[in-house]
Amino acid sequence: MAKVKVTLRERKSTKTDRTSLYLEYYKGYTKDAEGKIRNIKDYETLDFYLYTNPKTPTEKQHNKEAKSKAEILRSEREKSIINGNNGFKSDFKQKTNLIDYFKTLTNERFDSQGNYGNWDSALKHLINYCNAATTFEQVDVKFVEGFRDYLLTKAKMSNGKLLSNNSALSYFNKFRAAINQAYDEEIISDNPIKKVRGIKQIDTHRSYLTLDELKVLAKTECRYEVLKRAFIFSCLTGLRWSDIQKLVWSEIEKFNNGWRVKFTQQKTKGAEYLDISDQAFAYLGEIGQPIDRVFTGLKYSSYMNVALTQWMIKAGITKPITFHCARHSFATIQLTLGTEIYTVSKLLGHSELKTTQIYAKIIDQKKIEAVNKIPNLID
């Protein structure tokens, strides 16, 4: 085997102002039948990060210390290999701490509050399930099955109740994504997640507003004007909270005598173009500078959630409504008004039609209720 060279590398995050550090192990190269050279490399994720653009003395000192510690670790790895320990993959990579690795992936999603919240919750349940010193050496099929069963039968919410099936599914999928990434980065040579049955999604009741309820809500005063505008805009467009909250004026453009939003979906990372009505455009408020947030002051917080609930009660709406219900409302209102399901699917940015068909089930139930309203013709 060629002499292994260990190099400290940096990877800038596209989502946060942080740069992760990792080690690259160059182990030589091979040639294929056509004579093409293929470099042989391995990688080790480190539990160190840098501020990409340090602004304060504290951040600059943090970067200096992190680089120093990472360089010491790089030197130790190289010395170990030179001294004859060539099994660095198992000795170093598989000894990567699972919790630290999961924390790194969670922090990379900090700018996406909804996604970050789910990852952070999954992390807390993972910490409750296993020992803080757990490494990837211990992550086998039995470990994965144990975590799945823990989420389904033992994991609890802050109120002491067991997790719902779909919450368990969401957190297990975050764990799945982490293990898959660890496999792609060759931290583990065998992927146990592929040998474990996942958690099946269960259809749940989705709260939504009817067109009449939305009309009443539009006439009802809300404590936070920006919350009212954003919520009704979501009802009129189907845009998610994460996409509305980060929307800037440069993403709003005049198009074919109307308006449209050009954006990258926070959830899927897909580029989208969404035509919006003049009515929806009116809820955007006064046009600002290209880099300005459209809904300035809109934040994911407990006081905003409380204000949303109070607004609903004031409008006489007693059903449980969250901000995401605005997206549900858009879908059900469109289908109720006769919009073809394929068109609704495209407006929602769904990659698969079956995702939209969940709303079609709601409309089918409403049709059943409607035909049963006709009283008996003969008493």
C-alpha positions as CSV (number, residue, x, y, z in Angstrom):
1,M,0.0,0.0,0.0
2,A,1.2,3.5,-0.8
3,K,2.2,5.8,2.0
4,V,-0.9,7.4,3.5
5,K,-1.0,11.1,3.6
6,V,-3.4,12.8,6.1
7,T,-4.6,16.3,5.2
8,L,-6.8,18.6,7.2
9,R,-9.7,19.9,5.0
10,E,-12.5,22.4,5.3
11,R,-16.0,22.2,4.1
12,K,-18.2,25.4,4.1
13,S,-21.8,24.9,5.0
14,T,-24.3,26.4,2.5
15,K,-26.9,26.7,5.3
16,T,-25.0,28.2,8.2
17,D,-22.0,30.5,8.7
18,R,-19.9,27.6,9.8
19,T,-17.2,25.5,8.2
20,S,-16.7,21.9,9.3
21,L,-13.3,20.3,9.5
22,Y,-12.4,16.8,8.4
23,L,-9.4,14.7,7.6
24,E,-8.6,13.3,4.1
25,Y,-6.6,10.1,3.9
26,Y,-4.9,9.8,0.6
27,K,-3.9,6.1,0.1
28,G,-2.5,6.2,-3.4
29,Y,-4.2,5.4,-6.7
30,T,-5.2,2.6,-9.0
31,K,-5.6,2.3,-12.8
32,D,-8.5,0.8,-14.6
33,A,-8.4,-1.3,-17.7
34,E,-8.3,1.9,-19.9
35,G,-5.4,3.3,-17.9
36,K,-7.4,6.0,-16.1
37,I,-6.2,6.9,-12.7
38,R,-8.5,6.7,-9.7
39,N,-7.3,8.2,-6.4
40,I,-8.0,6.2,-3.3
41,K,-9.2,8.4,-0.4
42,D,-10.9,8.0,2.9
43,Y,-12.4,10.7,5.1
44,E,-12.9,11.3,8.8
45,T,-15.5,13.8,10.1
46,L,-14.1,15.8,13.1
47,D,-16.0,17.3,15.9
48,F,-14.6,20.8,15.2
49,Y,-16.0,23.7,13.2
50,L,-14.9,27.2,12.3
51,Y,-16.9,30.4,11.9
52,T,-16.7,31.0,8.1
53,N,-16.6,34.8,8.5
54,P,-15.4,35.5,12.1
55,K,-16.5,38.9,13.2
56,T,-15.7,39.1,16.9
57,P,-12.4,38.4,18.9
58,T,-14.2,35.4,20.5
59,E,-15.0,33.9,17.1
60,K,-11.5,34.5,15.8
61,Q,-10.0,32.9,19.0
62,H,-12.4,29.9,18.6
63,N,-11.2,29.4,15.0
64,K,-7.6,29.5,16.1
65,E,-8.1,27.0,18.9
66,A,-10.2,24.7,16.7
67,K,-7.6,24.6,13.9
68,S,-4.9,23.9,16.4
69,K,-6.8,21.0,18.0
70,A,-7.6,19.6,14.5
71,E,-4.0,19.9,13.4
72,I,-2.9,18.0,16.5
73,L,-5.4,15.3,15.8
74,R,-4.2,15.1,12.1
75,S,-0.6,14.7,13.3
76,E,-1.6,11.9,15.7
77,R,-3.5,10.1,13.0
78,E,-0.5,10.3,10.6
79,K,2.0,9.2,13.3
80,S,-0.2,6.2,14.1
81,I,-0.3,5.1,10.4
82,I,3.5,5.6,10.0
83,N,4.0,3.4,13.1
84,G,2.3,0.6,11.4
85,N,-1.4,1.0,12.3
86,N,-2.9,1.0,8.8
87,G,-6.3,0.0,10.0
88,F,-7.1,3.7,10.6
89,K,-10.6,3.3,9.1
90,S,-11.7,1.1,12.0
91,D,-9.5,2.7,14.6
92,F,-10.4,6.3,13.8
93,K,-13.5,6.5,11.7
94,Q,-15.7,3.8,13.3
95,K,-14.7,5.3,16.7
96,T,-16.4,8.5,15.7
97,N,-18.9,9.5,18.4
98,L,-22.5,9.0,17.2
99,I,-24.0,11.8,19.3
100,D,-21.3,14.3,18.3
101,Y,-21.7,13.3,14.6
102,F,-25.5,13.8,14.9
103,K,-25.1,17.1,16.6
104,T,-22.9,18.3,13.7
105,L,-25.6,17.3,11.1
106,T,-28.2,19.1,13.3
107,N,-26.3,22.3,13.6
108,E,-25.8,22.4,9.8
109,R,-29.6,22.8,9.5
110,F,-29.8,25.7,12.0
111,D,-31.0,28.2,9.4
112,S,-34.0,26.1,8.6
113,Q,-36.0,26.4,11.8
114,G,-38.6,23.8,11.1
115,N,-36.1,21.2,9.8
116,Y,-33.6,22.1,12.6
117,G,-36.4,21.6,15.2
118,N,-37.1,18.1,14.0
119,W,-33.4,17.2,13.9
120,D,-32.9,18.6,17.4
121,S,-35.8,16.6,18.8
122,A,-34.5,13.5,17.1
123,L,-31.1,14.2,18.7
124,K,-32.7,14.5,22.2
125,H,-34.4,11.1,21.8
126,L,-31.2,9.5,20.5
127,I,-29.4,10.9,23.6
128,N,-32.1,9.4,25.8
129,Y,-31.8,6.0,24.0
130,C,-28.1,5.4,24.0
131,N,-24.9,6.1,26.0
132,A,-23.2,9.5,25.3
133,A,-20.0,7.6,24.5
134,T,-21.6,5.5,21.8
135,T,-19.5,5.2,18.7
136,F,-20.3,3.9,15.2
137,E,-18.7,0.6,16.1
138,Q,-21.8,-0.1,18.2
139,V,-24.4,1.0,15.5
140,D,-25.5,-2.4,14.2
141,V,-28.9,-3.8,13.2
142,K,-29.8,-4.5,16.8
143,F,-29.0,-0.9,17.8
144,V,-31.1,0.5,14.9
145,E,-34.0,-1.8,15.7
146,G,-33.8,-0.8,19.3
147,F,-33.9,2.9,18.5
148,R,-36.9,2.4,16.2
149,D,-38.8,0.4,18.9
150,Y,-37.8,3.0,21.5
151,L,-39.4,5.8,19.4
152,L,-42.6,3.8,19.0
153,T,-43.1,2.5,22.5
154,K,-41.0,4.5,25.1
155,A,-40.1,8.0,23.8
156,K,-42.2,10.7,25.3
157,M,-43.0,14.3,24.5
158,S,-42.4,17.2,27.0
159,N,-45.9,16.7,28.3
160,G,-45.2,13.1,29.3
161,K,-47.3,11.5,26.5
162,L,-45.8,8.9,24.1
163,L,-44.8,10.2,20.7
164,S,-47.4,9.9,17.9
165,N,-46.6,7.4,15.2
166,N,-45.8,10.0,12.7
167,S,-43.5,11.9,15.0
168,A,-41.6,8.6,15.6
169,L,-41.5,8.2,11.9
170,S,-40.1,11.7,11.4
171,Y,-37.3,11.3,14.0
172,F,-36.4,7.8,12.8
173,N,-36.0,9.2,9.3
174,K,-33.6,11.8,10.6
175,F,-31.6,9.0,12.2
176,R,-31.8,7.1,8.9
177,A,-30.4,10.1,7.0
178,A,-27.5,10.4,9.5
179,I,-26.6,6.7,9.2
180,N,-26.8,6.9,5.4
181,Q,-24.5,9.9,5.3
182,A,-22.1,8.1,7.7
183,Y,-22.1,5.2,5.2
184,D,-21.5,7.6,2.3
185,E,-18.6,9.1,4.1
186,E,-17.2,5.6,4.8
187,I,-17.4,6.0,8.6
188,I,-19.1,2.6,8.5
189,S,-18.4,-0.1,6.0
190,D,-21.8,-1.7,6.3
191,N,-25.1,0.1,6.5
192,P,-27.4,-1.5,9.1
193,I,-30.3,0.9,8.3
194,K,-30.9,-1.0,5.0
195,K,-31.6,-4.2,6.9
196,V,-34.2,-2.7,9.3
197,R,-37.9,-2.2,8.6
198,G,-38.9,1.4,8.9
199,I,-41.9,3.0,10.6
200,K,-45.0,3.1,8.5
201,Q,-46.8,6.4,8.1
202,I,-50.4,6.6,9.4
203,D,-52.9,8.9,7.8
204,T,-53.9,11.6,10.4
205,H,-56.7,14.2,10.5
206,R,-55.5,17.4,8.9
207,S,-57.1,20.6,10.2
208,Y,-57.9,23.1,7.5
209,L,-60.0,26.2,7.0
210,T,-63.0,26.3,4.7
211,L,-63.4,29.3,2.3
212,D,-66.1,30.8,4.5
213,E,-63.9,30.5,7.6
214,L,-61.0,32.1,5.7
215,K,-63.3,35.0,4.7
216,V,-64.2,35.6,8.3
217,L,-60.6,35.3,9.4
218,A,-59.6,38.0,6.8
219,K,-62.0,40.4,8.5
220,T,-60.8,39.6,12.0
221,E,-58.0,41.6,13.7
222,C,-54.8,39.8,14.7
223,R,-52.4,40.9,17.4
224,Y,-49.5,40.8,14.9
225,E,-50.3,42.3,11.5
226,V,-47.3,40.5,9.9
227,L,-48.6,37.1,11.1
228,K,-52.1,37.8,9.6
229,R,-50.6,38.7,6.3
230,A,-48.3,35.8,6.2
231,F,-50.9,33.2,7.2
232,I,-53.5,34.4,4.7
233,F,-50.8,34.6,2.0
234,S,-50.1,30.9,2.7
235,C,-53.8,30.1,2.5
236,L,-53.9,31.8,-0.9
237,T,-50.6,30.3,-2.3
238,G,-49.9,27.1,-0.4
239,L,-46.4,28.2,0.4
240,R,-44.8,26.6,3.5
241,W,-43.8,28.6,6.6
242,S,-40.1,28.0,5.9
243,D,-40.4,29.5,2.4
244,I,-42.6,32.4,3.5
245,Q,-40.4,33.3,6.5
246,K,-37.3,33.6,4.4
247,L,-38.9,35.3,1.3
248,V,-37.2,38.4,0.1
249,W,-38.4,41.0,-2.4
250,S,-35.9,39.9,-5.1
251,E,-37.9,36.7,-5.3
252,I,-41.1,38.5,-6.3
253,E,-41.3,39.4,-9.9
254,K,-43.8,40.8,-12.5
255,F,-44.8,38.1,-15.0
256,N,-47.4,38.0,-17.8
257,N,-49.4,40.9,-16.4
258,G,-49.4,39.2,-13.0
259,W,-47.0,38.2,-10.2
260,R,-45.0,35.2,-9.4
261,V,-42.6,34.0,-6.8
262,K,-39.3,32.4,-7.8
263,F,-37.6,30.6,-4.9
264,T,-35.8,27.5,-3.7
265,Q,-37.9,25.3,-1.5
266,Q,-36.4,25.1,1.9
267,K,-37.6,21.5,2.4
268,T,-36.8,19.9,-1.0
269,K,-34.1,22.4,-2.2
270,G,-35.9,22.4,-5.6
271,A,-36.1,25.6,-7.7
272,E,-39.8,26.7,-8.0
273,Y,-41.8,29.3,-9.8
274,L,-45.2,30.0,-8.4
275,D,-47.8,32.3,-10.0
276,I,-49.8,34.2,-7.4
277,S,-53.0,36.2,-7.6
278,D,-53.3,40.0,-7.2
279,Q,-55.2,39.2,-4.0
280,A,-52.2,37.2,-2.7
281,F,-49.8,39.9,-3.8
282,A,-51.7,42.5,-1.8
283,Y,-51.0,40.6,1.4
284,L,-47.2,41.0,0.8
285,G,-47.4,44.7,2.0
286,E,-45.3,47.6,0.9
287,I,-42.5,46.7,-1.6
288,G,-39.0,46.9,0.0
289,Q,-35.4,46.6,-1.2
290,P,-34.4,43.4,-3.1
291,I,-32.6,42.0,-0.1
292,D,-35.3,42.9,2.4
293,R,-37.5,40.2,4.0
294,V,-41.1,40.4,2.7
295,F,-42.6,39.5,6.1
296,T,-40.3,41.4,8.4
297,G,-40.7,40.4,12.0
298,L,-42.2,37.0,11.3
299,K,-40.6,34.5,13.7
300,Y,-41.2,31.0,14.9
301,S,-41.9,31.6,18.6
302,S,-44.3,30.7,21.3
303,Y,-45.9,34.2,21.4
304,M,-46.6,34.0,17.6
305,N,-48.2,30.6,18.1
306,V,-50.3,31.9,21.0
307,A,-51.3,35.0,18.9
308,L,-52.4,32.6,16.0
309,T,-54.6,30.6,18.4
310,Q,-56.1,33.8,19.9
311,W,-56.8,35.1,16.4
312,M,-58.7,31.9,15.5
313,I,-60.8,32.1,18.6
314,K,-61.6,35.7,18.0
315,A,-62.9,34.7,14.5
316,G,-65.0,31.9,16.0
317,I,-62.8,29.1,14.8
318,T,-62.4,26.4,17.5
319,K,-60.6,23.7,15.6
320,P,-56.8,23.3,16.3
321,I,-55.0,25.5,13.7
322,T,-51.3,25.8,13.2
323,F,-49.5,27.8,10.6
324,H,-49.0,24.7,8.4
325,C,-52.8,24.4,8.3
326,A,-52.8,27.3,5.9
327,R,-51.1,25.1,3.4
328,H,-53.7,22.4,4.0
329,S,-56.4,25.0,3.6
330,F,-55.1,26.1,0.2
331,A,-55.1,22.5,-1.0
332,T,-58.6,21.7,0.2
333,I,-60.1,25.0,-1.0
334,Q,-58.6,24.5,-4.5
335,L,-59.9,21.0,-4.8
336,T,-63.3,22.0,-3.4
337,L,-63.5,24.7,-6.1
338,G,-62.8,22.1,-8.7
339,T,-59.2,22.6,-9.5
340,E,-57.7,19.4,-11.0
341,I,-55.6,17.5,-8.5
342,Y,-52.5,17.4,-10.8
343,T,-52.6,21.2,-10.9
344,V,-52.9,21.4,-7.2
345,S,-50.0,19.0,-6.8
346,K,-47.8,21.3,-9.0
347,L,-48.9,24.4,-7.1
348,L,-47.9,22.7,-3.8
349,G,-44.5,21.7,-5.2
350,H,-45.2,18.0,-4.5
351,S,-42.8,15.6,-6.3
352,E,-45.4,12.8,-6.2
353,L,-49.1,12.9,-6.9
354,K,-49.8,10.5,-4.0
355,T,-48.8,13.2,-1.6
356,T,-51.6,15.4,-2.9
357,Q,-54.1,12.6,-2.8
358,I,-54.3,12.9,1.0
359,Y,-56.3,16.1,0.4
360,A,-58.5,14.4,-2.2
361,K,-59.6,12.0,0.6
362,I,-60.8,15.0,2.6
363,I,-62.9,16.3,-0.4
364,D,-64.4,12.8,-1.0
365,Q,-65.6,12.8,2.6
366,K,-67.1,16.2,2.2
367,K,-69.0,14.9,-0.9
368,I,-70.4,12.0,1.2
369,E,-71.5,14.4,3.9
370,A,-73.1,16.7,1.3
371,V,-75.2,14.0,-0.4
372,N,-76.4,12.8,3.0
373,K,-77.8,16.2,3.9
374,I,-80.8,15.7,1.7
375,P,-83.7,14.7,4.0
376,N,-85.9,11.8,3.4
377,L,-88.5,12.5,0.7
378,I,-91.1,10.3,2.4
379,D,-91.6,10.6,6.1
